[in-house]
């Protein structure tokens, strides 16, 4: 069976791309796997890809949507004629408007994999429309969380047989070591973009680090708001305390060097970084944004869920963790519980069962 993964840009550093490439590698061999990318801003993908997984890029550079739809028309037609995939997994909403005619005219089964959250972007009429269209014309929709699945059923009246949810898996290369209470570093990882709430992070960091002179806060990632975040850090006088570490080839061995993981996003789908932090046994502090954190963090057990976007309470809870070694140690032990729901082999099995159901 031929399985094609479709992404807007498979080459960038993002949660969608990490999950897509990991899943493609897991399924390759059992199925004939390929990747179709609308764009490719980078010569090589950020996340390593097996050489025997063919990649087709439709357009060399980013353009306005109308131009992309026009310029991708013939390459799309040629791709499906030449490769004739049985199942296409569409990751994210951005490819949807480019693929509408192909979805309607092809015999292939299309599965829309929504890596965001419907309610988070409900006011964004364009994204909501693309989600609505995808849920209607695709064979099936896969949400990241139970909450998002329920929202599709309620808001779009999607039949229950046409939708399900599958969690992002915890990477199997996360390095765990027994929790070290002497480490005095807070960790955040993610794309530098507005929805990730780096502006909130800087405010919280200012409040926390003023009370904790021996602690630092490290941030890994890149993106369009990197320079603004750097400027905000400098204005707050935190340049020597809040460290921008840039991007790294792999985050797997980073977590063991930190004591607390913090997420300040305005919205999420299912934050992979929280799953990684849980796997590494780190206490977690996150805004209780829709959706995702509440399906990973058990408030008061392995971390703290903070009402959106209460910066003062987040600062207070981080300080509470810093000042209580025993609490951090307990949260670390509890983080390692209930990991089966995110184990890679279990998640891969769910995808295989889904694909096999279309035979």
GIMOGI-V361664 format. One record per backbone hydrogen bond with DSSP energy under -0.5 kcal/mol. CO is the residue of the C=O (numbers start at 0). NH is the residue of the N-H. Records with the same first field share a line. If there is no record, write none. Layout:
CO: NH + NH
This chain:
0: 2 + 31
1: 85 + 86
2: 33
3: 88
4: 35
5: 90
6: 37
7: 38
8: 11
10: 45
11: 13
13: 17
14: 18
15: 19
16: 20
17: 21
18: 22
19: 23
20: 24
21: 25
22: 26
23: 27
26: 29 + 30
30: 28 + 32
31: 2
32: 53
33: 4
34: 36 + 55
35: 6
36: 57
37: 58
38: 9
49: 52
51: 53
53: 34
55: 36
63: 67
64: 68
65: 69
66: 70
67: 71
68: 72
69: 72
70: 74
71: 75
72: 76
73: 77
74: 78
75: 79
76: 80
77: 81
78: 82
79: 83
85: 108
86: 3
87: 89 + 110
88: 5 + 90
89: 91 + 112
92: 95 + 96
94: 97 + 98
95: 98 + 99
98: 102
99: 103
100: 104
101: 105
107: 109
108: 87
109: 111 + 138 + 139
110: 89 + 112
111: 113 + 141
112: 91 + 114
116: 120
117: 120
118: 121
120: 123
122: 124
123: 127
124: 128
125: 129
126: 130
127: 131
128: 132
129: 133
130: 134
131: 135
132: 135 + 136
133: 137
139: 111
140: 142 + 163
141: 113
142: 165
144: 148
145: 149
146: 150
147: 151
148: 152
149: 153
150: 154
151: 155 + 157
152: 156
158: 161
159: 162
161: 140
163: 142
169: 343
170: 173
173: 175
178: 180
179: 182
183: 215
184: 258 + 259
185: 217
186: 261
187: 219
190: 192
191: 224
192: 195 + 197
193: 196
194: 265 + 266
196: 200
197: 201
198: 202
199: 203
200: 204
201: 205
202: 206
203: 207
204: 208
205: 209
206: 210
207: 210 + 211
211: 214
215: 185
216: 242
217: 187
218: 244 + 245
219: 189
221: 191
222: 225
224: 228
225: 229
226: 230
227: 231
228: 232
229: 233
230: 234
231: 235
232: 237
233: 236
237: 240 + 241
240: 216 + 242
241: 243
242: 218 + 244
245: 220
250: 253 + 254
251: 174
253: 256
254: 257
258: 282
259: 186
260: 284
262: 286
270: 273 + 274
271: 275
272: 276
273: 277
274: 278
275: 279
276: 281
277: 280
282: 260
283: 303
284: 262
285: 305
286: 288
288: 290
289: 267
291: 294
292: 295 + 296
296: 298
297: 300 + 301 + 302
301: 283
302: 299
303: 285 + 305
305: 287
306: 309
308: 310
309: 313
310: 314
311: 315
312: 316
313: 317
314: 318
315: 319
316: 320
317: 321
318: 322
320: 323
323: 327
324: 328
325: 329
326: 330
327: 331
328: 332
329: 333
330: 334
331: 335
332: 335
333: 336
338: 341 + 342
339: 342
341: 169
342: 346
343: 347
344: 348
345: 349
346: 350
347: 351
348: 352
349: 353
350: 354
351: 355
352: 356
354: 357
355: 358
